[in-house]
């Protein structure tokens, strides 16, 4: 819904997607969380900045690393 209304590059869409990836991970749905985190990370870096400058990018990168381990 956020993507349809605001677009994939909107900061709210990026943040909500990152948070959803985390919720899916905690719920034991890593198979759903991984593709979402992998999809949103490049957008977060491009729009918000790298992990050193924006907390949402840092969280997304962290979640993705956790899913890969």
Biopython code that builds the backbone (N, CA, C, O; Angstrom):
import numpy as np
from Bio.PDB.StructureBuilder import StructureBuilder

atoms = [
    (1, "UNK", "N", (0.814, -1.186, 0.000)),
    (1, "UNK", "CA", (0.000, 0.000, 0.000)),
    (1, "UNK", "C", (0.864, 1.259, 0.000)),
    (1, "UNK", "O", (0.568, 2.208, -0.726)),
    (2, "UNK", "N", (1.915, 1.280, 0.795)),
    (2, "UNK", "CA", (2.812, 2.437, 0.801)),
    (2, "UNK", "C", (3.438, 2.633, -0.568)),
    (2, "UNK", "O", (3.514, 3.754, -1.072)),
    (3, "UNK", "N", (3.882, 1.548, -1.161)),
    (3, "UNK", "CA", (4.520, 1.651, -2.468)),
    (3, "UNK", "C", (3.553, 2.218, -3.492)),
    (3, "UNK", "O", (3.940, 3.054, -4.308)),
    (4, "UNK", "N", (2.311, 1.781, -3.464)),
    (4, "UNK", "CA", (1.317, 2.265, -4.427)),
    (4, "UNK", "C", (1.012, 3.745, -4.225)),
    (4, "UNK", "O", (0.840, 4.482, -5.196)),
    (5, "UNK", "N", (0.945, 4.183, -2.974)),
    (5, "UNK", "CA", (0.588, 5.581, -2.699)),
    (5, "UNK", "C", (1.782, 6.519, -2.762)),
    (5, "UNK", "O", (1.685, 7.615, -3.314)),
    (6, "UNK", "N", (2.905, 6.095, -2.199)),
    (6, "UNK", "CA", (4.049, 6.992, -2.049)),
    (6, "UNK", "C", (5.184, 6.713, -3.025)),
    (6, "UNK", "O", (5.993, 7.596, -3.310)),
    (7, "UNK", "N", (5.245, 5.492, -3.535)),
    (7, "UNK", "CA", (6.336, 5.098, -4.419)),
    (7, "UNK", "C", (7.424, 4.374, -3.644)),
    (7, "UNK", "O", (7.562, 4.548, -2.433)),
    (8, "UNK", "N", (8.186, 3.567, -4.349)),
    (8, "UNK", "CA", (9.227, 2.741, -3.728)),
    (8, "UNK", "C", (10.360, 3.562, -3.133)),
    (8, "UNK", "O", (11.045, 3.099, -2.221)),
    (9, "UNK", "N", (10.565, 4.772, -3.635)),
    (9, "UNK", "CA", (11.682, 5.597, -3.172)),
    (9, "UNK", "C", (11.330, 6.525, -2.011)),
    (9, "UNK", "O", (12.190, 7.277, -1.550)),
    (10, "UNK", "N", (10.110, 6.491, -1.538)),
    (10, "UNK", "CA", (9.731, 7.370, -0.429)),
    (10, "UNK", "C", (10.349, 6.837, 0.870)),
    (10, "UNK", "O", (10.327, 5.629, 1.109)),
    (11, "UNK", "N", (10.895, 7.715, 1.704)),
    (11, "UNK", "CA", (11.504, 7.261, 2.959)),
    (11, "UNK", "C", (10.570, 6.434, 3.845)),
    (11, "UNK", "O", (11.027, 5.493, 4.494)),
    (12, "UNK", "N", (9.281, 6.758, 3.889)),
    (12, "UNK", "CA", (8.342, 5.958, 4.685)),
    (12, "UNK", "C", (8.229, 4.544, 4.135)),
    (12, "UNK", "O", (8.196, 3.582, 4.902)),
    (13, "UNK", "N", (8.171, 4.409, 2.827)),
    (13, "UNK", "CA", (8.081, 3.085, 2.206)),
    (13, "UNK", "C", (9.317, 2.263, 2.539)),
    (13, "UNK", "O", (9.216, 1.081, 2.867)),
    (14, "UNK", "N", (10.476, 2.889, 2.453)),
    (14, "UNK", "CA", (11.733, 2.198, 2.750)),
    (14, "UNK", "C", (11.754, 1.746, 4.208)),
    (14, "UNK", "O", (12.095, 0.600, 4.501)),
    (15, "UNK", "N", (11.394, 2.638, 5.111)),
    (15, "UNK", "CA", (11.400, 2.319, 6.538)),
    (15, "UNK", "C", (10.410, 1.207, 6.865)),
    (15, "UNK", "O", (10.740, 0.284, 7.610)),
    (16, "UNK", "N", (9.217, 1.284, 6.324)),
    (16, "UNK", "CA", (8.206, 0.254, 6.583)),
    (16, "UNK", "C", (8.651, -1.095, 6.018)),
    (16, "UNK", "O", (8.431, -2.129, 6.649)),
    (17, "UNK", "N", (9.266, -1.096, 4.850)),
    (17, "UNK", "CA", (9.756, -2.347, 4.261)),
    (17, "UNK", "C", (10.850, -2.953, 5.125)),
    (17, "UNK", "O", (10.889, -4.166, 5.329)),
    (18, "UNK", "N", (11.737, -2.110, 5.631)),
    (18, "UNK", "CA", (12.797, -2.577, 6.527)),
    (18, "UNK", "C", (12.195, -3.177, 7.794)),
    (18, "UNK", "O", (12.593, -4.258, 8.228)),
    (19, "UNK", "N", (11.240, -2.473, 8.376)),
    (19, "UNK", "CA", (10.593, -2.965, 9.596)),
    (19, "UNK", "C", (9.833, -4.266, 9.342)),
    (19, "UNK", "O", (9.840, -5.164, 10.183)),
    (20, "UNK", "N", (9.186, -4.367, 8.202)),
    (20, "UNK", "CA", (8.467, -5.593, 7.859)),
    (20, "UNK", "C", (9.435, -6.765, 7.722)),
    (20, "UNK", "O", (9.123, -7.877, 8.149)),
    (21, "UNK", "N", (10.596, -6.531, 7.134)),
    (21, "UNK", "CA", (11.597, -7.596, 7.022)),
    (21, "UNK", "C", (11.994, -8.096, 8.408)),
    (21, "UNK", "O", (12.174, -9.297, 8.612)),
    (22, "UNK", "N", (12.129, -7.181, 9.348)),
    (22, "UNK", "CA", (12.490, -7.574, 10.711)),
    (22, "UNK", "C", (11.360, -8.364, 11.375)),
    (22, "UNK", "O", (11.611, -9.382, 12.020)),
    (23, "UNK", "N", (10.140, -7.907, 11.221)),
    (23, "UNK", "CA", (8.986, -8.603, 11.799)),
    (23, "UNK", "C", (8.884, -10.014, 11.225)),
    (23, "UNK", "O", (8.631, -10.970, 11.959)),
    (24, "UNK", "N", (9.079, -10.140, 9.929)),
    (24, "UNK", "CA", (9.031, -11.462, 9.301)),
    (24, "UNK", "C", (10.125, -12.367, 9.854)),
    (24, "UNK", "O", (9.901, -13.560, 10.063)),
    (25, "UNK", "N", (11.306, -11.802, 10.090)),
    (25, "UNK", "CA", (12.413, -12.579, 10.649)),
    (25, "UNK", "C", (12.062, -13.083, 12.043)),
    (25, "UNK", "O", (12.233, -14.264, 12.345)),
    (26, "UNK", "N", (11.575, -12.189, 12.880)),
    (26, "UNK", "CA", (11.211, -12.555, 14.253)),
    (26, "UNK", "C", (10.085, -13.590, 14.260)),
    (26, "UNK", "O", (10.029, -14.447, 15.141)),
    (27, "UNK", "N", (9.202, -13.505, 13.286)),
    (27, "UNK", "CA", (8.085, -14.449, 13.183)),
    (27, "UNK", "C", (8.507, -15.789, 12.588)),
    (27, "UNK", "O", (7.677, -16.679, 12.401)),
    (28, "UNK", "N", (9.794, -15.932, 12.292)),
    (28, "UNK", "CA", (10.279, -17.194, 11.741)),
    (28, "UNK", "C", (10.048, -17.348, 10.256)),
    (28, "UNK", "O", (10.084, -18.462, 9.732)),
    (29, "UNK", "N", (9.814, -16.256, 9.578)),
    (29, "UNK", "CA", (9.544, -16.304, 8.134)),
    (29, "UNK", "C", (10.721, -15.716, 7.352)),
    (29, "UNK", "O", (10.556, -14.806, 6.539)),
    (30, "UNK", "N", (11.891, -16.252, 7.615)),
    (30, "UNK", "CA", (13.109, -15.770, 6.961)),
    (30, "UNK", "C", (13.035, -15.876, 5.449)),
    (30, "UNK", "O", (13.613, -15.056, 4.735)),
    (31, "UNK", "N", (12.325, -16.886, 4.959)),
    (31, "UNK", "CA", (12.221, -17.064, 3.508)),
    (31, "UNK", "C", (11.466, -15.906, 2.862)),
    (31, "UNK", "O", (11.655, -15.643, 1.674)),
    (32, "UNK", "N", (10.630, -15.221, 3.602)),
    (32, "UNK", "CA", (9.942, -14.029, 3.099)),
    (32, "UNK", "C", (10.732, -12.758, 3.400)),
    (32, "UNK", "O", (10.712, -11.807, 2.619)),
    (33, "UNK", "N", (11.419, -12.749, 4.526)),
    (33, "UNK", "CA", (12.166, -11.563, 4.950)),
    (33, "UNK", "C", (13.381, -11.301, 4.068)),
    (33, "UNK", "O", (13.664, -10.151, 3.730)),
    (34, "UNK", "N", (14.097, -12.349, 3.696)),
    (34, "UNK", "CA", (15.339, -12.181, 2.937)),
    (34, "UNK", "C", (15.134, -11.439, 1.623)),
    (34, "UNK", "O", (15.835, -10.457, 1.380)),
    (35, "UNK", "N", (14.204, -11.860, 0.761)),
    (35, "UNK", "CA", (14.034, -11.133, -0.498)),
    (35, "UNK", "C", (13.600, -9.681, -0.291)),
    (35, "UNK", "O", (13.991, -8.800, -1.056)),
    (36, "UNK", "N", (12.797, -9.434, 0.736)),
    (36, "UNK", "CA", (12.354, -8.067, 0.999)),
    (36, "UNK", "C", (13.531, -7.193, 1.422)),
    (36, "UNK", "O", (13.697, -6.087, 0.909)),
    (37, "UNK", "N", (14.340, -7.678, 2.347)),
    (37, "UNK", "CA", (15.511, -6.915, 2.794)),
    (37, "UNK", "C", (16.492, -6.715, 1.644)),
    (37, "UNK", "O", (17.052, -5.631, 1.484)),
    (38, "UNK", "N", (16.701, -7.757, 0.847)),
    (38, "UNK", "CA", (17.614, -7.647, -0.293)),
    (38, "UNK", "C", (17.105, -6.649, -1.323)),
    (38, "UNK", "O", (17.896, -5.971, -1.978)),
    (39, "UNK", "N", (15.806, -6.558, -1.467)),
    (39, "UNK", "CA", (15.219, -5.624, -2.432)),
    (39, "UNK", "C", (15.293, -4.184, -1.936)),
    (39, "UNK", "O", (15.568, -3.272, -2.716)),
    (40, "UNK", "N", (15.050, -3.975, -0.650)),
    (40, "UNK", "CA", (14.971, -2.607, -0.130)),
    (40, "UNK", "C", (16.352, -1.994, 0.139)),
    (40, "UNK", "O", (16.486, -0.771, 0.121)),
    (41, "UNK", "N", (17.371, -2.806, 0.385)),
    (41, "UNK", "CA", (18.685, -2.257, 0.730)),
    (41, "UNK", "C", (19.259, -1.329, -0.334)),
    (41, "UNK", "O", (19.676, -0.224, 0.015)),
    (42, "UNK", "N", (19.307, -1.708, -1.608)),
    (42, "UNK", "CA", (19.862, -0.779, -2.602)),
    (42, "UNK", "C", (19.084, 0.537, -2.686)),
    (42, "UNK", "O", (19.668, 1.599, -2.901)),
    (43, "UNK", "N", (17.780, 0.455, -2.517)),
    (43, "UNK", "CA", (16.965, 1.675, -2.536)),
    (43, "UNK", "C", (17.284, 2.532, -1.321)),
    (43, "UNK", "O", (17.397, 3.753, -1.435)),
    (44, "UNK", "N", (17.430, 1.905, -0.163)),
    (44, "UNK", "CA", (17.769, 2.648, 1.053)),
    (44, "UNK", "C", (19.109, 3.356, 0.903)),
    (44, "UNK", "O", (19.240, 4.521, 1.279)),
    (45, "UNK", "N", (20.092, 2.671, 0.366)),
    (45, "UNK", "CA", (21.412, 3.284, 0.168)),
    (45, "UNK", "C", (21.311, 4.461, -0.788)),
    (45, "UNK", "O", (21.878, 5.524, -0.533)),
    (46, "UNK", "N", (20.600, 4.277, -1.872)),
    (46, "UNK", "CA", (20.492, 5.329, -2.892)),
    (46, "UNK", "C", (19.714, 6.539, -2.383)),
    (46, "UNK", "O", (20.108, 7.680, -2.624)),
    (47, "UNK", "N", (18.614, 6.292, -1.684)),
    (47, "UNK", "CA", (17.726, 7.387, -1.279)),
    (47, "UNK", "C", (18.135, 7.992, 0.067)),
    (47, "UNK", "O", (18.160, 9.214, 0.217)),
    (48, "UNK", "N", (18.453, 7.146, 1.035)),
    (48, "UNK", "CA", (18.701, 7.621, 2.395)),
    (48, "UNK", "C", (20.171, 7.836, 2.711)),
    (48, "UNK", "O", (20.515, 8.632, 3.585)),
    (49, "UNK", "N", (21.030, 7.134, 2.005)),
    (49, "UNK", "CA", (22.463, 7.205, 2.294)),
    (49, "UNK", "C", (22.943, 5.867, 2.821)),
    (49, "UNK", "O", (22.150, 4.966, 3.092)),
    (50, "UNK", "N", (24.259, 5.754, 2.963)),
    (50, "UNK", "CA", (24.818, 4.468, 3.380)),
    (50, "UNK", "C", (24.576, 4.222, 4.872)),
    (50, "UNK", "O", (24.000, 5.054, 5.572)),
    (51, "UNK", "N", (25.025, 3.075, 5.327)),
    (51, "UNK", "CA", (24.761, 2.648, 6.702)),
    (51, "UNK", "C", (25.420, 3.551, 7.733)),
    (51, "UNK", "O", (25.001, 3.572, 8.891)),
    (52, "UNK", "N", (26.440, 4.294, 7.335)),
    (52, "UNK", "CA", (27.096, 5.203, 8.271)),
    (52, "UNK", "C", (26.315, 6.495, 8.463)),
    (52, "UNK", "O", (26.541, 7.215, 9.435)),
    (53, "UNK", "N", (25.396, 6.797, 7.546)),
    (53, "UNK", "CA", (24.694, 8.074, 7.627)),
    (53, "UNK", "C", (23.209, 7.952, 7.932)),
    (53, "UNK", "O", (22.590, 8.938, 8.331)),
    (54, "UNK", "N", (22.620, 6.782, 7.759)),
    (54, "UNK", "CA", (21.180, 6.671, 8.020)),
    (54, "UNK", "C", (20.859, 5.382, 8.771)),
    (54, "UNK", "O", (21.277, 4.303, 8.353)),
    (55, "UNK", "N", (20.120, 5.486, 9.876)),
    (55, "UNK", "CA", (19.820, 4.303, 10.681)),
    (55, "UNK", "C", (18.970, 3.249, 9.982)),
    (55, "UNK", "O", (19.133, 2.059, 10.253)),
    (56, "UNK", "N", (18.076, 3.650, 9.101)),
    (56, "UNK", "CA", (17.255, 2.654, 8.395)),
    (56, "UNK", "C", (18.122, 1.802, 7.485)),
    (56, "UNK", "O", (17.931, 0.590, 7.397)),
    (57, "UNK", "N", (19.074, 2.429, 6.808)),
    (57, "UNK", "CA", (19.994, 1.671, 5.957)),
    (57, "UNK", "C", (20.823, 0.718, 6.809)),
    (57, "UNK", "O", (21.032, -0.436, 6.434)),
    (58, "UNK", "N", (21.291, 1.198, 7.946)),
    (58, "UNK", "CA", (22.086, 0.351, 8.840)),
    (58, "UNK", "C", (21.266, -0.843, 9.335)),
    (58, "UNK", "O", (21.764, -1.968, 9.363)),
    (59, "UNK", "N", (20.015, -0.601, 9.724)),
    (59, "UNK", "CA", (19.153, -1.697, 10.190)),
    (59, "UNK", "C", (18.904, -2.716, 9.082)),
    (59, "UNK", "O", (18.964, -3.923, 9.315)),
    (60, "UNK", "N", (18.627, -2.228, 7.890)),
    (60, "UNK", "CA", (18.354, -3.140, 6.779)),
    (60, "UNK", "C", (19.576, -3.991, 6.478)),
    (60, "UNK", "O", (19.462, -5.197, 6.261)),
    (61, "UNK", "N", (20.741, -3.365, 6.464)),
    (61, "UNK", "CA", (21.988, -4.106, 6.214)),
    (61, "UNK", "C", (22.209, -5.153, 7.307)),
    (61, "UNK", "O", (22.624, -6.276, 7.024)),
    (62, "UNK", "N", (21.930, -4.780, 8.545)),
    (62, "UNK", "CA", (22.091, -5.700, 9.669)),
    (62, "UNK", "C", (21.130, -6.884, 9.564)),
    (62, "UNK", "O", (21.534, -8.028, 9.769)),
    (63, "UNK", "N", (19.874, -6.618, 9.250)),
    (63, "UNK", "CA", (18.891, -7.693, 9.101)),
    (63, "UNK", "C", (19.296, -8.650, 7.982)),
    (63, "UNK", "O", (19.184, -9.868, 8.122)),
    (64, "UNK", "N", (19.763, -8.090, 6.885)),
    (64, "UNK", "CA", (20.158, -8.927, 5.753)),
    (64, "UNK", "C", (21.353, -9.801, 6.125)),
    (64, "UNK", "O", (21.394, -10.978, 5.768)),
    (65, "UNK", "N", (22.319, -9.237, 6.836)),
    (65, "UNK", "CA", (23.474, -10.020, 7.285)),
    (65, "UNK", "C", (23.032, -11.137, 8.231)),
    (65, "UNK", "O", (23.538, -12.257, 8.160)),
    (66, "UNK", "N", (22.098, -10.828, 9.104)),
    (66, "UNK", "CA", (21.565, -11.828, 10.031)),
    (66, "UNK", "C", (20.870, -12.958, 9.275)),
    (66, "UNK", "O", (21.005, -14.127, 9.635)),
    (67, "UNK", "N", (20.141, -12.611, 8.244)),
    (67, "UNK", "CA", (19.434, -13.621, 7.453)),
    (67, "UNK", "C", (20.394, -14.507, 6.673)),
    (67, "UNK", "O", (20.108, -15.679, 6.429)),
    (68, "UNK", "N", (21.517, -13.951, 6.288)),
    (68, "UNK", "CA", (22.499, -14.718, 5.507)),
    (68, "UNK", "C", (23.321, -15.655, 6.368)),
    (68, "UNK", "O", (23.910, -16.610, 5.861)),
    (69, "UNK", "N", (23.367, -15.392, 7.682)),
    (69, "UNK", "CA", (24.215, -16.211, 8.558)),
    (69, "UNK", "C", (23.514, -17.461, 9.042)),
    (69, "UNK", "O", (24.100, -18.247, 9.786)),
]
sb = StructureBuilder()
sb.init_structure("model")
sb.init_model(0)
sb.init_chain("A")
sb.init_seg("    ")
for serial, (resi, resn, name, xyz) in enumerate(atoms, 1):
    if name == "N":
        sb.init_residue(resn, " ", resi, " ")
    sb.init_atom(name, np.array(xyz, "f"), 0.0, 1.0, " ", f" {name:<3s}", serial, name[0])
structure = sb.get_structure()
